[in-house]
Each structure stands twice: as structure tokens, then as C-alpha cells.
Amino acid sequence: MAGKNKLKKFADLSLLSNVYQNFDYLNPEIKHVDNTSVDLKGKWKEKVFKNNNPLVVELACGRGEYTLGLASQDTTKNFLGIDVKGARIWQGATKAKEEGFDHVAFFRTRIEILENFFGQHEIDEIWITFPDPFLKDRKANRRLTSPYFLDIYKRLVKPNGIIRLKTDNPKLYHYSLQSFTEDKGGRVVFHHNNIYEMPFIPKALQIKTYYEHKHLEDNCSIKYIEYQLNVG
């Protein structure tokens, strides 16, 4: 039954107007409703959201809980959740439709090939919330805060744009802090190894996903890094 539900969600994705998909990482083509091809590189604000508001992207968004949480707090920005898992995206996209969030969309693709689909400095802000930490050192380059990915972000995020990491994993936190600090294309604006010990917690950091609730139940501390690109 679970397999059938997953297949149905995959089929339903092609019917959701707030979902865009790339099916073949070797072919940089975006498909929309009814499998129609759309060219969105450099045109996400104009063609998808019909405005010129800031574009906030959540990478590895999973079910889209954080994307939706941010969107519920701010209607003056456009929010785009990106993940490779279609069944997960289906949940966020369906919820966005139910909530009437016209400023939310989802894109199914691999993060490694983002430059195929976004223009230079098209993105205003990136959120990375509870990503796979890839704990084995030989997989460090797959971490979304590795120098490899930072080089991609620097080409896609506007000057002075922000990258935000929220994680429960100590190794990823310290690795990311070192990666950001050593990077010459920006500066660490703020970091904290336990945000719920802070005297004031910004609203955007108070959003809790399913997995964050589980981490907190397991007495994990939630860590945060705010990194500003292209400064100095």
C-alpha cells in the first residue's frame, strides 16, 4: 500500500501548478503541469511568482515544513523549496495549495546542478535546515556547506545575500563553521550552538519541523549559523 501511495504522489506532482520538476540531471529541462517544458533560468520571480519580491530558497526541503513556516510569517517574499524526493515535495506542495500560499513553490531536482536552472545572483537567501550531515569524512564534499557547494551559492546568491544553516548535528555545525570562516567570499554574521538558550530567538528560528521536534525530545541542541556572501 505504501508503494502505491508513493506512486500516486509522483503522478499527482505533475498536476500541481506550484511544482516544477527536472527528471534527468543530464538534461537541464524543467517540466511543469501536464509535462510541459518551461524555461525559468533567471525568470523565477517573473514567471512563477508574478512579482519581483526577494526569492528565498530552502535546499533539501523534505516535506517543505520550513518553507511553509517561513511563508506563513512573511508574504513579502517568494519561497521555493528544493528537494530530489518527489513524495516529500508532494506533501509540502499540497499543503501550500490548501493554505492558499501563492508565494510558495517547489522544485524537484538535484542540488548539485542548481546552476542549470538559476541565473547569476537570482537568489536572495538560502536556508539549509537539518540536512544530511554525511558524517563519513570521505563524503564531506556532499555536505551542503562544503566549499564545493559554497562556490555554487556564490554564483547564484545576490551580493550580501544570506545563507542560513540550522542543524542538530555537532560535526556538521563545526565543519560548516570552519568552511564558512575559511571561505574568502563572505563572513559569518552569527552562530550559536544552542539557539534555545538564546535570550531572544527570532521568529524564523522558532519554526520546528517534525525532525526538529524529535531532536529536541532526544535532548539534542539545535545549532545555527548565519553567513553573508560577497562582502568586503
KOLMIDO-958398 format. One record per atom (N, C-alpha, C): chain; z, y, x; residue number from 1. Coordinates in pm, 1 decimal, decimal comma. Atoms other than C-alpha are relative to their C-alpha. Last residue first. Layout:
residues N
A|Z|Y|X|NUM
...
***
This chain:
residues 232
A|-20,0|-41,4|-138,6|232
A|191,6|4313,4|3418,5|232
A|-127,8|35,2|70,4|232
A|-70,8|-126,0|-16,7|231
A|126,2|4114,8|3104,9|231
A|8,4|33,9|148,6|231
A|88,8|-109,0|-41,6|230
A|-125,2|3850,3|3005,3|230
A|71,5|134,4|9,2|230
A|115,6|16,7|-86,5|229
A|98,8|3616,4|2809,3|229
A|-62,6|131,1|43,0|229
A|101,7|-100,7|29,3|228
A|448,7|3657,8|2669,9|228
A|-112,6|-9,4|101,9|228
A|78,1|-34,9|-118,2|227
A|672,9|3351,9|2665,7|227
A|-110,9|96,0|-38,7|227
A|101,4|-97,1|45,4|226
A|952,6|3282,2|2419,7|226
A|-70,8|54,2|123,8|226
A|55,2|-86,5|-105,1|225
A|1154,0|2968,3|2494,1|225
A|-106,0|90,3|-63,3|225
A|109,7|-91,8|34,6|224
A|1381,4|2783,8|2252,2|224
A|-40,7|80,6|122,2|224
A|30,4|-93,5|-107,5|223
A|1623,1|2492,0|2262,3|223
A|-124,6|82,2|-33,8|223
A|137,8|-45,8|18,2|222
A|1784,7|2299,0|1979,5|222
A|-26,4|114,4|97,7|222
A|11,3|-145,5|0,4|221
A|2099,8|2109,4|2078,2|221
A|-148,1|38,3|-8,3|221
A|87,0|-56,7|-102,9|220
A|2116,0|1744,8|1975,9|220
A|2,0|152,3|-9,3|220
A|-71,7|-91,6|-89,6|219
A|2417,7|1634,6|1773,8|219
A|-84,3|46,2|118,7|219
A|-30,1|77,3|-120,9|218
A|2235,3|1336,8|1618,1|218
A|69,1|84,6|107,0|218
A|-91,6|106,1|41,8|217
A|2250,9|1511,8|1279,9|217
A|42,1|-86,7|118,4|217
A|-131,3|-62,8|16,5|216
A|2095,3|1812,5|1453,2|216
A|104,3|-102,0|-45,2|216
A|-51,8|-31,7|-132,7|215
A|1805,6|1601,8|1576,8|215
A|140,4|59,6|-9,5|215
A|-43,4|125,8|-61,3|214
A|1756,2|1457,7|1227,7|214
A|59,9|24,1|138,5|214
A|-120,7|43,5|71,0|213
A|1746,6|1804,7|1071,2|213
A|55,0|-128,6|62,2|213
A|-109,8|-81,6|-51,1|212
A|1499,9|1906,7|1340,5|212
A|131,3|-36,3|-69,3|212
A|-46,5|51,9|-127,7|211
A|1283,3|1609,6|1252,4|211
A|111,0|85,1|59,7|211
A|-63,9|130,3|20,9|210
A|1254,6|1703,6|886,4|210
A|59,3|-52,3|130,5|210
A|88,1|107,9|44,8|209
A|1173,6|2060,8|984,4|209
A|82,5|-126,5|-22,9|209
A|-33,7|134,4|-47,8|208
A|1425,5|2343,5|1002,4|208
A|-95,6|-102,5|-59,6|208
A|77,8|100,4|72,1|207
A|1332,8|2711,0|980,6|207
A|29,7|-137,1|59,7|207
A|-88,3|70,8|92,1|206
A|1616,0|2918,2|1128,7|206
A|-73,5|-106,0|-82,0|206
A|-61,1|112,5|-70,8|205
A|1405,6|3019,1|1428,5|205
A|92,0|-81,5|-90,6|205
A|105,1|96,4|-34,3|204
A|1175,8|3238,0|1217,1|204
A|56,8|-122,0|71,7|204
A|37,2|81,6|116,7|203
A|1476,9|3408,0|1061,7|203
A|-101,3|-108,1|36,1|203
A|112,1|-54,0|78,2|202
A|1604,1|3528,8|1398,2|202
A|-42,6|-95,2|-111,3|202
A|116,2|89,2|-4,7|201
A|1940,4|3376,7|1501,1|201
A|-112,1|61,4|-84,6|201
A|99,0|-37,6|103,0|200
A|2219,1|3620,0|1586,1|200
A|-122,1|-88,3|17,3|200
A|-69,7|-81,7|100,8|199
A|2537,9|3524,7|1770,4|199
A|-91,4|44,9|-113,3|199
A|31,1|-141,3|-13,8|198
A|2347,8|3241,9|1947,2|198
A|73,6|79,9|-107,8|198
A|-117,1|-64,7|-58,5|197
A|2522,3|2904,3|1945,8|197
A|-23,3|149,3|19,3|197
A|-101,4|-11,4|105,0|196
A|2265,1|2769,0|1703,9|196
A|135,4|43,4|54,2|196
A|17,7|-120,4|82,8|195
A|1992,5|2851,6|1956,0|195
A|109,0|15,9|-105,5|195
A|-63,0|42,9|126,0|194
A|2117,2|2602,2|2211,8|194
A|-0,8|117,6|-96,7|194
A|-5,0|146,2|5,4|193
A|1933,5|2607,4|2548,1|193
A|74,8|-53,6|-122,3|193
A|-137,4|39,8|29,3|192
A|1824,2|2969,3|2516,2|192
A|2,6|-151,0|-17,8|192
A|-18,5|144,5|12,6|191
A|1513,0|3148,5|2639,0|191
A|147,3|-29,5|-23,9|191
A|-132,4|44,6|45,2|190
A|1373,9|3499,2|2619,2|190
A|3,6|-151,7|2,9|190
A|-68,9|-110,5|67,3|189
A|1082,7|3709,1|2741,4|189
A|142,8|-39,4|-35,1|189
A|-94,0|53,0|97,9|188
A|948,4|3460,9|2996,9|188
A|78,2|118,0|-57,5|188
A|-141,4|-0,6|-35,1|187
A|661,1|3638,3|3170,6|187
A|82,5|-62,3|-112,0|187
A|-89,5|-52,2|101,9|186
A|283,7|3629,8|3182,7|186
A|143,8|-2,6|47,1|186
A|69,1|-71,7|106,9|185
A|-27,2|3516,8|3367,7|185
A|89,4|54,8|-107,6|185
A|19,6|-139,6|-38,4|184
A|128,3|3425,4|3700,9|184
A|-62,1|83,3|-111,3|184
A|131,3|-48,7|40,4|183
A|272,3|3095,7|3579,8|183
A|-11,3|149,7|29,3|183
A|91,0|6,6|-114,0|182
A|575,2|2986,4|3780,6|182
A|-139,4|52,1|-33,6|182
A|-49,2|-89,1|-105,2|181
A|820,8|3102,1|3515,4|181
A|-97,3|5,4|117,9|181
A|19,9|-139,1|40,7|180
A|623,0|2945,3|3230,4|180
A|37,8|95,3|113,2|180
A|144,2|-22,1|11,4|179
A|599,9|2606,1|3402,1|179
A|-31,4|144,6|-36,0|179
A|54,9|-8,8|-135,7|178
A|966,3|2619,7|3509,4|178
A|-149,9|30,5|-4,0|178
A|-54,8|-122,4|-58,4|177
A|1081,2|2699,7|3156,5|177
A|-53,1|19,5|141,6|177
A|74,2|-113,3|56,4|176
A|848,0|2433,2|3023,3|176
A|48,1|131,6|59,0|176
A|136,3|4,2|-53,2|175
A|989,8|2163,8|3253,7|175
A|-78,0|124,3|-45,7|175
A|-8,4|-43,7|-139,7|174
A|1344,3|2267,8|3166,3|174
A|-137,6|-0,9|66,9|174
A|-48,4|-139,0|-7,6|173
A|1276,8|2250,6|2792,5|173
A|-0,2|49,8|143,8|173
A|112,5|-86,4|35,1|172
A|1067,4|1933,4|2816,1|172
A|39,9|146,2|10,0|172
A|99,2|9,9|-107,5|171
A|1347,3|1756,7|3003,9|171
A|-118,8|90,0|-29,3|171
A|-40,1|-75,7|-119,6|170
A|1616,0|1883,4|2766,4|170
A|-105,6|-2,4|109,8|170
A|5,2|83,4|-118,7|169
A|1433,2|1762,9|2449,9|169
A|34,6|79,5|126,7|169
A|-133,4|57,2|-18,7|168
A|1540,0|1929,5|2125,8|168
A|10,1|-70,0|134,5|168
A|-9,7|142,4|-30,3|167
A|1239,2|2158,2|2119,2|167
A|146,2|-42,9|6,7|167
A|-127,2|42,9|57,4|166
A|1115,5|2500,3|2005,8|166
A|8,5|-151,3|18,0|166
A|-31,6|143,1|-3,2|165
A|843,9|2663,8|2213,8|165
A|137,5|-23,2|-60,3|165
A|-138,5|34,0|32,5|164
A|697,3|3007,1|2138,8|164
A|16,5|-151,9|-0,8|164
A|-8,3|144,8|18,9|163
A|381,9|3151,0|2295,2|163
A|146,9|-34,5|-19,4|163
A|-121,9|76,6|-23,8|162
A|337,2|3525,8|2246,6|162
A|-23,5|-149,6|-20,8|162
A|-33,2|95,4|104,4|161
A|37,5|3756,9|2279,6|161
A|115,3|-90,3|42,6|161
A|-137,5|-20,3|47,2|160
A|50,5|4039,9|2532,9|160
A|37,6|-89,4|-117,4|160
A|-91,9|-57,6|-98,1|159
A|-327,4|4022,6|2576,8|159
A|133,8|34,5|-64,5|159
A|26,0|-139,7|-33,7|158
A|-480,8|3809,7|2297,7|158
A|96,3|49,3|108,0|158
A|-100,5|-89,2|58,3|157
A|-449,4|3432,1|2303,2|157
A|-23,0|142,6|49,4|157
A|12,9|-8,0|145,2|156
A|-759,3|3218,5|2363,6|156
A|95,5|100,0|-66,0|156
A|136,1|-42,1|37,8|155
A|-819,3|3249,2|2736,5|155
A|-12,1|23,9|-150,3|155
A|24,7|-133,3|-55,3|154
A|-453,2|3247,1|2831,6|154
A|-139,5|51,0|-33,7|154
A|-59,7|-102,5|85,5|153
A|-395,7|2954,9|2595,6|153
A|-33,2|141,1|50,2|153
A|76,8|-8,7|124,5|152
A|-640,2|2734,6|2784,0|152
A|53,4|113,4|-86,8|152
A|128,5|-60,5|-35,2|151
A|-480,2|2808,7|3120,7|151
A|-89,0|15,2|-123,1|151
A|-21,5|-144,1|-13,7|150
A|-140,2|2737,8|2965,7|150
A|-129,7|71,8|35,8|150
A|9,7|-62,0|131,8|149
A|-270,3|2398,5|2854,5|149
A|22,4|150,9|7,8|149
A|131,8|28,0|57,4|148
A|-344,1|2280,8|3208,0|148
A|-16,5|70,3|-134,2|148
A|96,9|-98,5|-49,9|147
A|-35,4|2454,1|3347,5|147
A|-139,5|-20,1|-58,8|147
A|42,0|24,6|-138,3|146
A|176,4|2228,4|3120,7|146
A|-97,2|109,3|46,2|146
A|-37,7|-117,4|-79,3|145
A|338,5|2368,8|2806,3|145
A|-36,5|-19,1|147,5|145
A|70,8|-118,1|49,9|144
A|164,4|2131,6|2564,9|144
A|40,2|129,0|69,6|144
A|-97,3|-86,8|66,4|143
A|276,4|1832,6|2770,3|143
A|-67,1|131,7|-36,5|143
A|22,6|7,5|144,2|142
A|-25,3|1616,1|2847,3|142
A|101,5|82,3|-78,6|142
A|111,6|-87,8|36,1|141
A|-24,5|1725,4|3211,6|141
A|-30,3|-1,2|-149,6|141
A|-44,2|-139,1|9,1|140
A|322,5|1569,2|3248,6|140
A|-112,3|94,9|-43,6|140
A|64,0|-57,8|118,4|139
A|192,8|1220,1|3169,6|139
A|32,8|149,0|-16,8|139
A|145,2|15,1|-15,4|138
A|260,3|1075,0|3515,5|138
A|-77,4|55,5|-119,8|138
A|55,3|-104,9|-86,4|137
A|609,9|1221,8|3487,7|137
A|-151,2|-9,9|15,9|137
A|39,7|55,9|-128,6|136
A|695,7|998,3|3192,8|136
A|-71,3|106,1|83,3|136
A|-109,3|2,9|-97,6|135
A|872,4|1200,6|2924,4|135
A|-38,7|-57,4|136,1|135
A|64,9|80,3|-105,0|134
A|564,5|1290,2|2722,1|134
A|92,9|-11,3|121,4|134
A|-35,0|-48,0|-134,4|133
A|763,1|1559,3|2534,3|133
A|-68,5|-74,9|113,4|133
A|-25,4|119,5|-80,9|132
A|579,2|1500,2|2202,3|132
A|31,0|45,8|142,8|132
A|115,7|80,7|-39,6|131
A|600,6|1840,4|2036,8|131
A|44,6|-127,4|70,7|131
A|-36,2|141,2|-16,6|130
A|910,7|1972,4|1859,5|130
A|-121,3|-88,4|32,3|130
A|-129,7|41,0|53,0|129
A|759,7|2305,7|1757,4|129
A|16,7|-151,5|8,9|129
A|-0,6|142,0|-35,6|128
A|484,0|2473,9|1958,3|128
A|137,9|-52,5|-38,9|128
A|-127,5|70,7|12,4|127
A|411,2|2815,2|1804,7|127
A|-22,0|-145,6|39,8|127
A|-3,0|146,0|7,3|126
A|119,2|3027,3|1922,8|126
A|144,1|-48,0|-13,2|126
A|-130,3|59,8|-29,7|125
A|54,1|3397,7|1860,0|125
A|-8,6|-151,5|-15,1|125
A|-103,1|-99,4|-28,8|124
A|-235,4|3640,4|1829,2|124
A|130,6|-62,2|48,4|124
A|-130,8|37,4|54,0|123
A|-531,9|3402,7|1851,6|123
A|104,9|103,7|41,7|123
A|5,8|-2,5|147,0|122
A|-886,2|3534,5|1896,6|122
A|136,6|-25,1|-63,3|122
A|-105,6|-87,1|51,7|121
A|-835,3|3626,3|2263,0|121
A|-1,8|10,4|-152,9|121
A|-91,9|-56,7|-98,3|120
A|-1166,6|3463,1|2359,9|120
A|95,4|96,7|-68,3|120
A|54,6|-96,9|-92,2|119
A|-1320,4|3283,9|2064,2|119
A|105,3|52,3|96,0|119
A|-59,3|-133,2|7,2|118
A|-1185,1|2970,0|1905,4|118
A|-61,3|90,3|105,2|118
A|-8,4|-48,3|137,6|117
A|-1354,3|2639,0|1820,5|117
A|58,5|140,0|-15,7|117
A|125,9|21,3|71,9|116
A|-1477,3|2479,0|2141,3|116
A|-2,7|73,6|-134,4|116
A|95,8|-103,8|-38,2|115
A|-1189,6|2637,2|2329,7|115
A|-136,8|-19,0|-63,1|115
A|-10,1|-119,9|83,7|114
A|-949,6|2422,2|2131,5|114
A|-106,4|104,1|32,8|114
A|134,3|-58,8|11,4|113
A|-1070,2|2105,7|2307,0|113
A|-1,1|126,5|-86,0|113
A|66,8|-12,2|-130,3|112
A|-742,2|1972,1|2445,0|112
A|-133,8|72,9|-8,7|112
A|-38,2|-127,7|-60,1|111
A|-570,0|2045,8|2113,0|111
A|-71,0|22,0|133,5|111
A|-80,0|23,1|-120,1|110
A|-757,2|1762,8|1943,9|110
A|26,8|134,5|67,7|110
A|76,2|16,4|-122,9|109
A|-877,2|1840,7|1592,2|109
A|95,1|-34,2|114,2|109
A|-18,5|130,5|-63,2|108
A|-769,6|1874,2|1230,3|108
A|-92,4|-11,6|121,3|108
A|117,5|41,6|-76,1|107
A|-740,7|2235,6|1121,9|107
A|32,3|-130,2|70,7|107
A|-27,5|106,6|-96,4|106
A|-503,4|2361,1|856,0|106
A|-131,1|-45,6|63,5|106
A|106,0|101,0|-8,2|105
A|-495,9|2681,0|651,7|105
A|38,8|-102,0|105,8|105
A|-27,8|121,7|-76,7|104
A|-233,9|2929,5|532,7|104
A|-121,5|-92,2|-3,2|104
A|-2,7|-39,9|-142,0|103
A|-278,6|3292,7|416,8|103
A|35,3|-118,8|89,4|103
A|136,9|-26,3|-42,8|102
A|-386,2|3185,6|67,1|102
A|-7,9|37,1|147,5|102
A|6,3|-70,3|-127,7|101
A|-43,5|3031,5|12,9|101
A|-145,6|14,7|45,4|101
A|92,0|-113,0|13,6|100
A|-38,6|2943,1|-357,0|100
A|-12,4|82,6|126,8|100
A|-74,6|-124,7|-13,8|99
A|272,0|2726,8|-320,5|99
A|-88,1|124,0|-16,1|99
A|-99,5|-6,7|107,6|98
A|96,5|2418,6|-455,4|98
A|76,0|132,3|1,2|98
A|71,8|-22,1|125,8|97
A|-200,9|2481,8|-228,7|97
A|97,9|16,6|-115,7|97
A|46,4|-138,6|-5,3|96
A|25,5|2517,0|74,5|96
A|-75,6|36,7|-127,8|96
A|-114,2|-86,1|30,1|95
A|199,0|2191,6|-24,0|95
A|-41,4|146,7|-1,3|95
A|-28,0|16,6|142,6|94
A|-133,9|2009,1|-33,5|94
A|114,3|90,2|-42,7|94
A|106,8|-68,9|73,5|93
A|-229,5|2149,7|307,0|93
A|23,2|-8,2|-150,6|93
A|-15,7|-144,0|-11,3|92
A|103,0|2049,7|459,3|92
A|-101,8|76,7|-81,3|92
A|-126,1|-39,4|63,6|91
A|92,7|1693,7|327,7|91
A|18,7|150,9|3,7|91
A|14,9|7,2|145,7|90
A|-274,8|1643,1|409,5|90
A|125,9|48,9|-69,7|90
A|56,0|-127,6|44,4|89
A|-210,4|1758,7|765,6|89
A|-13,6|3,9|-151,1|89
A|-106,2|-100,3|-9,3|88
A|12,6|1457,1|819,5|88
A|-48,5|135,2|-52,0|88
A|-96,6|28,1|106,6|87
A|-245,7|1212,0|688,5|87
A|114,4|100,9|2,3|87
A|44,3|-45,8|130,8|86
A|-513,0|1374,6|906,4|86
A|101,3|-20,5|-110,7|86
A|-33,1|101,0|100,8|85
A|-333,8|1337,1|1238,9|85
A|-33,1|50,9|-140,2|85
A|107,2|99,3|-0,5|84
A|-506,3|1546,0|1508,8|84
A|20,0|-104,5|-109,7|84
A|-48,5|133,2|-37,3|83
A|-293,5|1853,4|1443,4|83
A|-117,9|-95,7|-4,9|83
A|98,2|86,7|-65,6|82
A|-343,3|2227,7|1402,1|82
A|66,3|-131,7|39,7|82
A|-61,6|117,1|-59,9|81
A|-159,1|2452,5|1157,4|81
A|-106,0|-92,5|55,7|81
A|88,5|115,5|-13,6|80
A|-314,5|2793,6|1096,4|80
A|74,6|-112,3|70,8|80
A|-62,8|113,1|-68,7|79
A|-113,9|3088,6|967,8|79
A|-92,0|-121,4|-3,3|79
A|69,2|124,8|33,5|78
A|-258,4|3430,2|880,4|78
A|61,3|-113,4|82,5|78
A|68,5|70,8|-107,7|77
A|-18,5|3724,6|896,6|77
A|-71,6|-122,7|-56,6|77
A|87,9|-96,0|-68,0|76
A|104,4|3989,9|651,9|76
A|-75,2|-63,6|116,6|76
A|133,5|6,3|62,0|75
A|247,7|3730,0|411,0|75
A|-98,0|96,1|66,5|75
A|87,0|-111,5|-39,4|74
A|554,8|3668,8|626,4|74
A|-139,6|-17,2|-59,6|74
A|-74,8|-116,5|-45,8|73
A|858,5|3455,3|548,4|73
A|-87,6|122,8|22,2|73
A|-85,3|-43,3|110,9|72
A|686,5|3190,4|336,2|72
A|78,9|124,8|36,0|72
A|83,4|-67,0|100,7|71
A|412,2|3167,8|599,6|71
A|82,7|50,8|-117,6|71
A|37,0|-131,9|-50,8|70
A|665,6|3089,4|871,1|70
A|-78,0|79,0|-104,3|70
A|-121,6|-80,1|-6,2|69
A|810,5|2806,4|665,6|69
A|-26,9|140,7|49,9|69
A|-31,9|-44,6|135,6|68
A|465,4|2675,8|578,6|68
A|125,4|86,8|-1,8|68
A|106,3|-91,5|41,6|67
A|363,0|2658,4|944,4|67
A|30,6|58,2|-137,3|67
A|-29,9|-127,7|-64,5|66
A|699,6|2504,6|1027,0|66
A|-105,7|104,8|-35,4|66
A|-122,7|-59,9|52,5|65
A|661,3|2229,9|769,0|65
A|29,2|136,1|62,5|65
A|18,0|-142,3|29,6|64
A|298,5|2162,0|852,3|64
A|124,0|70,3|-49,6|64
A|9,8|-19,9|145,0|63
A|328,0|1785,6|824,2|63
A|-14,6|146,5|-40,4|63
A|-50,2|110,3|81,1|62
A|254,2|1748,7|1194,3|62
A|-23,4|24,0|-147,7|62
A|-79,5|-45,9|114,7|61
A|197,7|2095,0|1343,0|61
A|55,6|-112,8|-85,8|61
A|-68,0|126,2|32,4|60
A|81,6|1973,1|1683,3|60
A|92,3|21,7|-118,7|60
A|63,6|115,6|-61,2|59
A|-0,2|2337,4|1761,8|59
A|83,4|-125,6|-24,9|59
A|-99,9|99,6|-39,2|58
A|108,0|2612,3|1524,5|58
A|-72,4|-123,0|52,2|58
A|38,4|141,0|-5,0|57
A|-134,4|2904,6|1525,6|57
A|120,7|-85,4|36,2|57
A|-108,4|77,1|-60,8|56
A|-62,0|3262,6|1417,9|56
A|-35,0|-147,7|-10,1|56
A|14,5|144,4|16,3|55
A|-365,0|3482,9|1348,3|55
A|108,1|-72,2|80,8|55
A|-26,7|83,3|-118,1|54
A|-289,9|3853,3|1301,0|54
A|-8,5|-149,3|-32,8|54
A|-141,5|9,8|-34,0|53
A|-449,4|4013,1|991,9|53
A|19,7|-89,7|122,4|53
A|-9,5|-15,6|-144,7|52
A|-820,0|4095,4|987,3|52
A|145,9|-3,3|45,9|52
A|-71,7|-120,9|-39,4|51
A|-897,5|3970,7|638,5|51
A|-0,1|9,3|152,4|51
A|60,4|-118,4|63,5|50
A|-1099,7|3710,0|448,7|50
A|77,7|128,2|29,0|50
A|-106,7|-74,6|67,0|49
A|-866,8|3424,0|552,7|49
A|-48,5|128,9|-67,0|49
A|-98,5|87,0|64,4|48
A|-1124,8|3160,0|644,7|48
A|98,3|80,4|-84,0|48
A|60,3|99,9|88,3|47
A|-1437,4|3362,2|721,4|47
A|101,7|-84,6|-75,3|47
A|103,6|-50,6|91,0|46
A|-1304,8|3687,8|866,8|46
A|-43,0|-104,2|-102,3|46
A|-59,2|-99,8|89,5|45
A|-982,4|3569,5|1022,2|45
A|-99,4|41,9|-108,0|45
A|-99,2|60,9|88,4|44
A|-1136,5|3252,5|1164,0|44
A|58,9|100,5|-98,3|44
A|15,3|-50,5|137,7|43
A|-1450,8|3421,5|1295,9|43
A|105,5|-55,1|-96,2|43
A|-6,9|-145,6|0,2|42
A|-1441,4|3394,4|1676,8|42
A|0,4|61,1|-138,0|42
A|-42,2|-49,8|-130,4|41
A|-1555,1|3033,7|1653,4|41
A|-7,3|152,3|3,9|41
A|-116,2|-87,8|11,1|40
A|-1575,4|2959,5|1282,4|40
A|44,0|60,1|132,9|40
A|-17,2|-58,1|-132,9|39
A|-1918,3|2799,6|1238,1|39
A|113,4|101,4|-8,3|39
A|-30,7|-143,4|-2,6|38
A|-1910,1|2578,4|928,6|38
A|20,0|43,8|145,5|38
A|-27,7|-52,7|-132,7|37
A|-2065,8|2238,4|857,7|37
A|25,4|150,0|-6,4|37
A|91,0|-106,8|-42,7|36
A|-2039,0|2096,1|505,3|36
A|42,6|52,9|136,6|36
A|63,5|31,1|-128,5|35
A|-1858,9|1763,3|467,4|35
A|-103,6|103,8|43,1|35
A|120,1|81,4|22,7|34
A|-1781,2|1812,4|97,2|34
A|-82,9|-19,4|127,2|34
A|8,3|71,1|127,8|33
A|-1533,1|2090,1|182,7|33
A|-134,8|-70,8|-14,3|33
A|-84,7|-57,2|104,7|32
A|-1525,7|2183,1|552,1|32
A|-20,4|-82,7|-127,0|32
A|38,0|36,3|135,6|31
A|-1655,8|2027,2|872,1|31
A|100,3|56,5|-99,9|31
A|-108,3|-5,1|97,6|30
A|-1628,6|2186,8|1214,2|30
A|-55,7|-31,5|-138,3|30
A|44,0|-39,9|133,8|29
A|-1870,2|2083,8|1488,4|29
A|118,6|-5,5|-95,1|29
A|-82,5|-111,1|49,9|28
A|-1782,5|2069,1|1857,0|28
A|-49,1|55,6|-133,4|28
A|90,9|-83,5|78,4|27
A|-1939,5|1723,4|1917,9|27
A|81,0|112,7|-65,1|27
A|117,5|-24,9|-83,5|26
A|-1767,6|1527,3|2194,7|26
A|-102,6|90,1|-69,1|26
A|-36,0|-97,1|-103,6|25
A|-1432,4|1559,2|2015,0|25
A|-114,7|27,6|96,6|25
A|45,3|56,4|-127,3|24
A|-1587,2|1393,2|1710,2|24
A|25,9|101,0|110,7|24
A|-10,1|145,5|-0,9|23
A|-1437,7|1440,9|1363,4|23
A|-31,6|-62,8|135,4|23
A|95,8|39,5|-102,7|22
A|-1360,1|1811,6|1371,3|22
A|16,0|-150,2|20,3|22
A|-12,8|118,3|-82,9|21
A|-1191,2|1913,3|1049,2|21
A|-111,4|-11,8|104,4|21
A|121,2|4,4|-81,6|20
A|-1113,3|2217,1|835,6|20
A|17,7|-114,0|99,6|20
A|2,8|94,1|-112,4|19
A|-857,8|2217,3|552,7|19
A|-136,6|2,1|67,9|19
A|-77,1|-59,6|-109,7|18
A|-775,2|2502,8|313,8|18
A|8,1|-91,6|121,8|18
A|69,9|-117,4|-52,5|17
A|-1053,6|2410,7|68,9|17
A|75,3|67,1|115,2|17
A|-92,7|-112,4|-3,9|16
A|-913,4|2062,0|17,9|16
A|-65,0|119,8|69,0|16
A|7,7|-72,8|126,3|15
A|-1179,5|1811,3|-84,0|15
A|89,0|123,5|-2,7|15
A|133,1|-61,3|8,8|14
A|-1249,6|1669,4|262,6|14
A|-17,9|79,0|-129,1|14
A|9,9|-112,8|-92,9|13
A|-878,0|1610,2|305,8|13
A|-132,4|73,5|-14,3|13
A|-34,4|-125,1|68,7|12
A|-869,4|1395,5|-8,6|12
A|-13,4|121,8|91,2|12
A|109,6|-34,7|91,5|11
A|-1055,1|1112,6|163,7|11
A|25,7|134,1|-66,9|11
A|115,8|-34,7|-82,7|10
A|-806,7|1105,6|453,3|10
A|-116,9|44,2|-88,0|10
A|-26,9|-132,6|-54,6|9
A|-520,5|1115,3|202,2|9
A|-115,4|46,8|87,8|9
A|22,4|-96,5|108,1|8
A|-673,5|821,6|15,1|8
A|23,6|142,6|49,5|8
A|144,3|-14,0|17,7|7
A|-699,6|622,6|338,4|7
A|-31,9|102,1|-108,8|7
A|50,6|-74,6|-114,7|6
A|-333,3|687,4|410,2|6
A|-149,3|22,9|-12,1|6
A|-38,5|-140,0|18,3|5
A|-232,3|579,9|60,6|5
A|-53,3|86,6|113,1|5
A|85,5|-55,9|104,2|4
A|-432,5|258,5|102,0|4
A|32,1|146,7|-23,4|4
A|133,0|-19,4|-54,9|3
A|-260,9|183,4|432,9|3
A|-95,1|62,5|-100,1|3
A|-4,8|-116,9|-87,4|2
A|83,3|239,8|282,8|2
A|-136,2|30,3|59,0|2
A|0,0|-121,6|82,2|1
A|0,0|0,0|0,0|1
A|0,0|126,7|85,6|1
***
